[in-house]
Amino acid sequence: MNLIGCILLFVLIHLLTCTAEDSNWPSLNFTLETATRSQRDIAKPLPLTQGTHVGIALSALFRNNDYTVDALSPLYDLLSGGNEALMIDLYWNEFTSQWQLCPAPFPSNLTYNPNDVVALLWGNQDYKCLPGLSTENIMNIVNSYIRDTNTNIAANYLQILFNLKSIHYEKSNRTIDLENMYKPSSINPMNIGNSTLNDTVASLGSFIFSPTVLEQYQQESQSGTQEGDGGDSVNSTQAISYFYNHSDIVVPPLETVLLVEYKRVLVHVVSNELVNSTRVYQFSDNDRNLIFFDNVIPSYVDSTSSGSAGEYCQNLITSYSVDGVDVERFNNLSLTTELRYIVDNDETPFTVDTLSSYIRCGYSAIFNATYGVGSNSTDEDLLDVVNEFVPHSFWSWAPGQPADINDTRGGSDNETEENREGGAFRCVVITEVGWTVSNCYDKEVVACQNASSRNEWVLDNRTKSSYFDADCGDGLVFGVPRLALEMLSLVMTVRERNVSFPIWIDVNDLTVDGCYVSGGPYAQCPYQRTISTNKFIRTVAPPVVVAVVVLVLILIEKIFRSNPIQTNRKRYWKKAIQEYYNKNDFEGVPS
């Protein structure tokens, strides 16, 4: 009975303290966490390579050429703060035939403590390097972050980008002394890196989305039947997949990679500056099976100082044909599989405006400038600089959005009390600066999308409706841009048609606070069961009352138990047995 009582007590406490939300549902206050998750969810049906990301080059952490473990201390917080790409300069040491993070070789005629910083000179450049620093230090941090966020709600997709460089020397009679100085010593062996490229990321294990996994997916896609024809189910995920399966390289959607295959990392060599020599690294099949190269998925890296990315964006923003917005160009770009990055530097660092512009054009932005954060600055200084840009790092949401619906919005005199308190601010419009939470009952123009031509938008300036009454004609769906290029084509269409902002798009959090979904007002949140407070109380009240009553009865029975029937029964049988022995009291053995 004690065990049953404890179980009932636990159930009672759980019912009285739980809410309608799942235990792993974060505290929703419409912060950047909500914006990050909702943008990821909207893009889930799209190919993995079509997303835009914000990341950081580790050279920005190794400030003042200081290559130490302490320099990596902000990395976990940077990943947690929304950085989804790491650009790593990796050096092939021709003396030791190993990959290392330090740009200089270590003289082999000296004895090193792995935890002591060593001053090095190479190529007329001074470096301070820790012999014990390797890519394993980075991968340990990445592994820790992945495991801490490996849930359907928090999981995101990371990119590790390698710039391959050489610690090179020209072999000649005059370099014999140089070779003797830096070649591996049998007396004092130096093991500061990995001998193969795939070993540098091998510790990430099954979390890696590799070319081998991609090839398996492509084979299955070719052998399987293609579903979705853009007809009756033009608003379905299958129709979206059908459109993007016409890409020049078929890549699985983000949802499949992240939430079905549980892959979290893509590793790509975006730059190969290895010096061609007899001692150059030779790529193996193991490297190609684990790491992407440009022959599998092309990559393009541009610098803010070149100006070409800005020119590209300007040309794209003014991309019009005789019929208006050049839909064909946008569709071709959407169906081109290419990883595009823009990297800043100290000469031309990102501003909040340029960062937003690059991302809206489909670039992934990599922070490489120091922003005045010197070697004597703290980690918090770097985080403050990066966090300044985070609200502007979304192709979707406007800075400061999605706003907290519990904040009072004000409004007209004929609004209900619920509307004035923000209860109706559960639907999303696009404005000149991005997505914004708005009153679902406001009358606005509706964004209608051609499901078979994702960048073709139809806007009727003469007809306005509330979010609940949004309707589009035949062959069109109440649309939502699911990647940066679709967003840009919609904004351009709004301007070209001279339609006034804001515009309704098919995004809301009507069923669950902070869970933004598409699919109309009845779309369900994928993370929890929809249940109102009143319904929750009505559901749990009967079992709570029964549990309380049973628990009270158990406690009363334990404390005040008195059973006269049981007591009298024992006394009766004891007396009967005694009388029997008295009447049949034999001496000796009965004959």
Secondary structure, DSSP 8 states (H G I E B T S, - for coil): -HHHHHHHHHHHHHHHH--SS-TT----SS-HHHHHHHHHHHTTTSBGGG---EEEEGGGTSGGGEESSGGGTTHHHHHHTT--EEEEEEEEETTTTEEESSSS---TTS---TTS-EEEEETTEEEEE-TT--HHHHHHHHHHHHHHT-STTT---EEEEEEEEEE----SGGGHHHHHHHS--SSS----SBSSTGGGTGGGGGGB--HHHHHHHHHHHHHS-----SSTTTTSHHHHHHHHTTSSS---BHHIIIIIS---EEEEEEEE----STTS----HHHHHHSB-TTTS-EEEEETTT-HHHHHHHHHHT-EETTEE-HHHHHHHHT---EEEEE--SSS---HHHHHHHHHTT-EEEE---TT--TTS-HHHHHHHHHHHGGG--SSB-TT-S--TTS-----TTS-HHHHTTTT--EEEEETTEEEEE-TTS-BEE-EEETTEEEEEE--TT--B-STT----TTEEE----SHHHHHHHHHHHHHTT--S-EEEEEE-SSSTT--B-SSTT---TTS----HHHHHHHHHHHHHHHHHHHHHHHHHHHS---HHHHHHHHHHHHHHHHHHHHT---S---
